[in-house]
Structures are given as C-alpha cells and as structure tokens.
Amino acid sequence: MAAVRYNSFSEFYPYYLTQHDNRLCRRAHFIGTSSAIAAIAQYIDSLNPWWLLLAVVSGYGGAWIGHFVYEKNRPATFGNPWWSFRADWVMYWQMLTGKLSW
C-alpha cells in the first residue's frame, strides 16, 4: 500500500489524530515519549550512550504498543516518518496542556 501524499503538516495532522482515536493508544504514546525525554536527560547528565538507545526504544516502543495492541492499526510513521515524528510531539504537547484528552 502506497503512502498518501500530504501537501502540508496542517493537512497531515488531522489524519494523524484519526490514527490515535483509542485513549490507550494515546496514553502509550505519552508514556513512551515521556520515557524518551527522561532517557535523553539521563544521557545529558551521564554521557552514557546506552541512554540514547533506551530513548529510541521507549519512544517507539510506546507508540508501537499503542498501535498494535490497542488501536490495531499500522503506525503512521511507516508511511510518513518525518511528519509523524513532528505530529507525535504536537500530540504530546496537546495532551500535556489538556487540549487533547489522554
């Protein structure tokens, strides 16, 4: 299946949200992203590169668990990796600030 082409991030983001209808999926994303932030902070403090590996594993792990276990769909990052990465941070911020329920 070919990836759908979007002309702008503002066009892509509503689609991205449709792929995260399930609250448990969004929660898994939130926990994974929060864990990745914590691991990056640990890396900055220790300069131990294993923390960077943990950041990647926890960030994507949380997202993939959310999609494969709860949402039962394919992560948008497989078709649109850069906009999906950006959209994940926008969604994270919206959950953190209460603009999107989690």
Beta strands, then each sheet from edge to edge (+ up, - down):
end
